[in-house]
């Protein structure tokens, strides 16, 4: 599905900017919480190395393969499922931290 209306695209990009901003601030805060003061810089460095480096490379490779295999629908469906799986894992992690 292509978006032909530029206003719709600009609104969607604004929403993406907000959601990414909230995600990134939350992720940095989460890493700071689990790292502790003594390992704070190391935790943030590892997070950025994995998030920007490793995940960027692997995500682009996998999405390129999925796009060539089944088009945009398959690629975005896979992205949605992986995002839900990540949210579920974070939920399970937060529950186990509260219990323990």
C-alpha positions in Angstrom: 0.0 0.0 0.0 1.5 3.3 -1.0 0.4 6.6 0.6 -0.3 9.2 -2.1 -1.3 12.0 0.2 1.8 14.0 1.5 -0.1 15.3 4.5 -0.9 11.7 5.6 2.8 10.8 5.2 3.9 13.8 7.2 1.5 13.0 10.0 2.7 9.4 10.1 6.3 10.5 10.2 5.4 12.7 13.2 3.8 9.8 15.0 6.8 7.7 14.2 9.1 10.3 15.7 7.1 10.4 18.9 6.9 6.7 19.3 10.7 6.3 18.6 11.5 9.0 21.0 9.4 7.4 23.8 11.0 4.0 23.0 14.5 5.3 23.1 14.2 7.3 26.3 12.5 4.3 27.9 15.2 1.9 26.7 18.0 4.2 28.0 16.2 4.5 31.4 15.7 0.7 31.6 19.4 0.0 30.9 20.3 2.6 33.5 18.1 0.9 36.0 19.4 -2.6 35.5 23.0 -1.6 35.1 23.4 0.3 38.4 25.7 3.3 38.9 28.9 1.3 38.8 28.2 -0.2 35.3 26.1 2.6 33.8 28.5 3.6 31.0 29.2 0.0 30.1 25.5 -0.8 30.0 24.7 2.2 27.8 27.6 1.3 25.5 26.5 -2.3 25.1 22.9 -1.1 24.5 24.0 1.3 21.8 26.4 -1.2 20.2 23.7 -3.8 20.0 20.8 -1.5 19.1 22.5 0.6 16.5 25.1 -1.8 15.2 24.1 -5.4 15.4 20.4 -5.0 15.2 20.6 -2.5 12.4 22.7 -4.8 10.3 20.6 -7.9 11.0 17.3 -6.1 10.7 18.2 -4.7 7.3 19.5 -8.0 6.0 16.4 -9.9 7.2 13.9 -7.2 6.0 15.6 -7.1 2.5 15.3 -10.9 2.3 11.6 -10.8 3.4 10.8 -8.0 1.0 12.3 -9.9 -1.9 10.5 -13.1 -0.8 7.0 -11.7 -0.3 6.9 -7.9 -0.7 6.1 -5.2 1.8 3.2 -7.1 3.4 5.3 -10.0 4.5 8.1 -7.7 5.7 5.9 -5.5 7.8 3.9 -8.4 9.1 7.1 -10.0 10.3 8.2 -6.7 11.9 4.8 -6.4 13.7 5.1 -9.9 15.1 8.6 -9.4 16.2 7.6 -6.1 18.0 4.8 -7.9 19.8 7.2 -10.7 20.8 9.7 -8.2 22.2 6.9 -6.4 24.1 5.8 -9.8 25.6 9.4 -10.7 26.6 9.7 -7.3 28.3 6.4 -7.9 30.1 7.6 -11.3 31.3 10.9 -9.8 32.5 9.2 -7.1 34.4 6.9 -9.6 36.1 9.8 -11.8 37.1 11.7 -8.8 38.6 8.7 -7.9 40.7 8.3 -11.4 42.0 12.0 -11.9 42.8 
